[in-house]
Amino acid sequence: MDDSLDLSLINKIICIDCWEGLGNKLQDEGTQNYIWYASQWVWRGCVQDSASVVNIGVNAMQTVFYSYGINSELIFYQHGIFYNGGYGRGFMSDMTFWAVMTRGLSFAFGANLMSRLTNLILDANRWMVRRDVWDFAATGREISRNGPKGKGSFGVSPGWMLMVWLPGFISAS
């Protein structure tokens, strides 16, 4: 991959100064924001062709998922509020994306994480969505932002459909 990218772009992507303090980002940024940081570690590892750097990012995502992402009632909280339809929507979409991208690899998410993610998407969220629109109570501050369907509506992520490609999806649901 290095031959196909401009050297200055590669240096920006793998800039060590930009990646310092990943462990501190969780307290500073919150759950979904941390997933975005962890995703950047995975992309960095891909650009560097470094399995160990990819593993740092994937492990960080799993740590966040188990420690901060979803409570026992399958509710996503960020910034101290119920947020399945706001940051939680991004969280579930990103975790689904990485579940699909890492399946069959040594980085693949475990069966327990996949089961909880599937239950979160299929069981918990179905009570918060009507057709393709989130209940306003689940969207946090997203209700005041303009989006593809206008203020207060936040469509369900088509990325979740990727879940059907994952082994065990049918049995987990």
Sequence and secondary structure as in RCSB ss.txt:
>XXXX:A:sequence
MDDSLDLSLINKIICIDCWEGLGNKLQDEGTQNYIWYASQWVWRGCVQDSASVVNIGVNAMQTVFYSYGINSELI
FYQHGIFYNGGYGRGFMSDMTFWAVMTRGLSFAFGANLMSRLTNLILDANRWMVRRDVWDFAATGREISRNGPKG
KGSFGVSPGWMLMVWLPGFISAS
>XXXX:A:secstr
 GGGS HHHHHHHT HHHHTTHHHHHHHH HHHHHHHHHHHHHHHHHHT HHHHHHHHHHHHHHIIIIIB TTS 
BEETTEE TTTHHHHHHHHHHHHHHHHTTSTT   HHHHHHHHHIIIIIGGGTEETTEE GGGSGGGGGS  TT 
TT  B  GGGGGGGGSTTHHHH 
